[in-house]
Amino acid sequence: MAGLKIKKGDRVIVLSGKDKGKEGVVQRALPADRKVVVEGVNTAKRHQKARSATEAGGILEIDKPIDISNVALISPSDGKATRVGYKVVDGKKIRVCKRTGEEIK
C-alpha cells in the first residue's frame, strides 16, 4: 500500500462530514487504515475512571481518526485547499503544492 501524502504536522481542512470547513493540524497519521487524527476534529467524549490517586478520572474529549479522503492540505502560500504532488530535486523526492508548485515543508 502506498504512503499517505499528508503527514504529521500538516495543516489541513475538512472537506466533508460533521466538521466540514474546520481546520487543524494533523496529530497522527495512520497509513495502514488511510486515516489521520486532526486536532479539534471528530471529537468524542470518553468517560475515564481514575487509575491511581495521582491520575484523575473524568470526561475526556479525544480526537478520533478521520478518513484521508475527507481532508485536504492547506497551501502554505495562500491558505487554500490543495492537492499534493511530488517532484525530484537534487535526487530527493519532495512534496509540492499542485496549485502553486511551491515546496511543502
RAPEJO-V388012 format. One record per residue. N is the residue number from 0. RES is the residue in one letter. SS is DSSP state (~ for helix, > for strand, _ for the rest). BURIAL is I if it has 16 or more other ideal C-beta (glycine too) atoms within 10 Angstrom, else O. D_FIRST is the distance of its C-alpha to the first C-alpha in Angstrom with 1 decimal. Layout:
BEGIN
[[N/RES/SS/BURIAL/D_FIRST] [N/RES/SS/BURIAL/D_FIRST]]
END
This chain:
BEGIN
[[0/M/_/O/0.0] [1/A/_/O/3.8] [2/G/_/O/6.6] [3/L/_/I/9.4] [4/K/_/O/12.4] [5/I/_/I/14.7] [6/K/_/O/15.7] [7/K/_/O/18.3] [8/G/_/O/21.8] [9/D/_/I/21.1] [10/R/>/I/23.6] [11/V/>/I/22.3] [12/I/>/I/24.1] [13/V/>/I/23.4] [14/L/_/O/23.5] [15/S/_/O/24.1] [16/G/_/O/25.3] [17/K/_/O/28.3] [18/D/_/I/27.6] [19/K/_/O/27.3] [20/G/_/O/28.7] [21/K/_/I/28.3] [22/E/>/I/27.1] [23/G/>/I/25.8] [24/V/>/O/24.0] [25/V/>/I/20.5] [26/Q/>/O/21.4] [27/R/>/O/18.0] [28/A/>/I/14.3] [29/L/>/O/12.2] [30/P/_/O/8.5] [31/A/_/O/7.7] [32/D/_/O/10.2] [33/R/_/O/9.6] [34/K/>/I/13.3] [35/V/>/I/15.8] [36/V/>/I/19.3] [37/V/>/I/21.9] [38/E/_/O/25.4] [39/G/_/O/28.0] [40/V/_/I/25.6] [41/N/_/I/25.2] [42/T/>/O/27.7] [43/A/>/O/29.0] [44/K/>/O/32.1] [45/R/>/O/32.0] [46/H/>/O/35.2] [47/Q/>/O/35.3] [48/K/_/O/38.0] [49/A/_/O/39.6] [50/R/_/O/38.5] [51/S/_/O/41.3] [52/A/_/O/44.4] [53/T/_/O/42.7] [54/E/_/O/39.5] [55/A/_/O/40.5] [56/G/_/O/39.1] [57/G/>/O/38.9] [58/I/>/O/36.7] [59/L/>/O/33.6] [60/E/>/O/31.5] [61/I/>/O/27.8] [62/D/>/I/25.0] [63/K/_/O/22.4] [64/P/_/I/18.7] [65/I/>/I/18.3] [66/D/>/O/15.5] [67/I/~/I/14.0] [68/S/~/O/15.4] [69/N/~/I/18.8] [70/V/>/I/19.2] [71/A/>/I/19.9] [72/L/>/I/20.6] [73/I/>/I/24.3] [74/S/_/I/25.6] [75/P/_/O/27.4] [76/S/_/O/30.3] [77/D/_/O/31.3] [78/G/_/O/29.7] [79/K/_/O/28.2] [80/A/>/O/24.7] [81/T/>/I/22.6] [82/R/_/O/19.3] [83/V/>/I/17.5] [84/G/>/O/17.4] [85/Y/>/O/17.2] [86/K/>/O/20.1] [87/V/>/O/21.0] [88/V/>/O/24.3] [89/D/_/O/26.1] [90/G/_/O/23.2] [91/K/>/O/21.0] [92/K/>/O/18.1] [93/I/>/O/19.3] [94/R/>/I/18.4] [95/V/>/I/21.1] [96/C/>/I/22.5] [97/K/_/O/22.5] [98/R/_/O/25.9] [99/T/_/O/27.8] [100/G/_/O/25.9] [101/E/_/O/26.5] [102/E/>/O/24.4] [103/I/_/I/22.6] [104/K/_/O/23.4]]
END
